[in-house]
Amino acid sequence: RYRTPLARVRGLGAAKTGTEHFWLQRVTAVALIPLAVIFLAYVLCLVGADLATVKATLGRPVPATVTILLIIAAFWHAKLGLQVIVEDYVHLEGAKLVSLLLVSFACAAIGLASVLAVLKLALGM
C-alpha cells in the first residue's frame, strides 16, 4: 500500500536494497580477514629488509595479487561503511548527496592510486 507502483511491479522496496548493502558489507569484511592475514605475514617477513628486497617481494605475482585484492576489498568495505554513516547522520539532502559523492570519489581515487602503485612494483616500472 505504501510502495510505489514501480516497486510493486518489481517486488522491490527499501528492505531489498538494504539487504544487498548489508550482505555486501559482510562479504567484504569476511574477504578482508584472510587477505589481511596473508598481507600481514608478508609484511612481518619483510621487517628489517632493505628497500630492494621489499620491492622484489611485493612485486612478485602472488604478493602483488593479494595486496591488490586487499586494497579493493578494503576500500569497497570503507565506502559501504561510510555510506551508512552519512545516510544515518547527515540529515540535509544536499549535504548528504555531496558527502556521498565525496566518499565514493575519495575511496575510488585512493584505491585506484594504491592499486597503480602495486602494479608499478609488480611490473617493474
C-alpha positions, -999 to 999 in steps of 0.1 A, spaced: 0 0 0 29 24 8 51 13 -21 53 30 -54 37 12 -84 71 5 -99 83 -10 -66 52 -32 -65 58 -44 -101 95 -52 -95 88 -65 -59 114 -41 -45 114 -19 -16 137 -4 10 143 -38 26 156 -53 -7 183 -27 -13 192 -26 24 197 -63 25 220 -62 -5 241 -34 11 242 -54 44 254 -85 26 280 -67 5 294 -52 37 296 -86 54 312 -102 23 339 -76 21 345 -79 58 349 -117 55 372 -113 25 394 -89 44 402 -114 71 423 -139 51 437 -111 28 448 -91 58 464 -121 75 483 -131 44 494 -95 37 505 -91 74 525 -123 71 544 -108 41 550 -76 59 563 -93 90 587 -114 69 600 -81 54 607 -64 88 643 -52 87 647 -59 50 662 -34 26 642 -15 0 653 -37 -29 641 -68 -11 607 -53 -2 602 -41 -38 612 -76 -52 589 -94 -27 559 -72 -32 565 -72 -70 561 -110 -73 527 -122 -87 512 -137 -55 520 -109 -30 510 -83 -56 477 -101 -62 470 -104 -25 478 -68 -20 456 -56 -48 427 -78 -36 432 -64 -1 431 -28 -14 400 -34 -34 381 -51 -6 393 -26 20 382 5 0 349 -11 -11 342 -20 26 352 15 37 329 31 11 300 9 22 305 17 59 310 54 53 279 55 31 258 41 61 273 67 84 265 95 61 230 82 54 223 79 92 238 111 105 236 137 77 201 150 75 202 177 49 196 162 15 221 185 -3 248 179 23 240 141 22 244 140 -16 277 159 -16 290 138 13 281 105 -5 297 117 -37 329 128 -18 331 94 0 326 75 -33 352 96 -51 378 95 -23 375 58 -19 378 52 -57 407 77 -61 428 65 -32 420 28 -40 430 33 -77 462 51 -67 471 23 -43 464 -4 -70 485 15 -95 514 17 -70 513 -21 -65 511 -26 -103 541 -3 -107 561 -26 -83 548 -58 -100 556 -46 -135 590 -32 -125 583 3 -137 
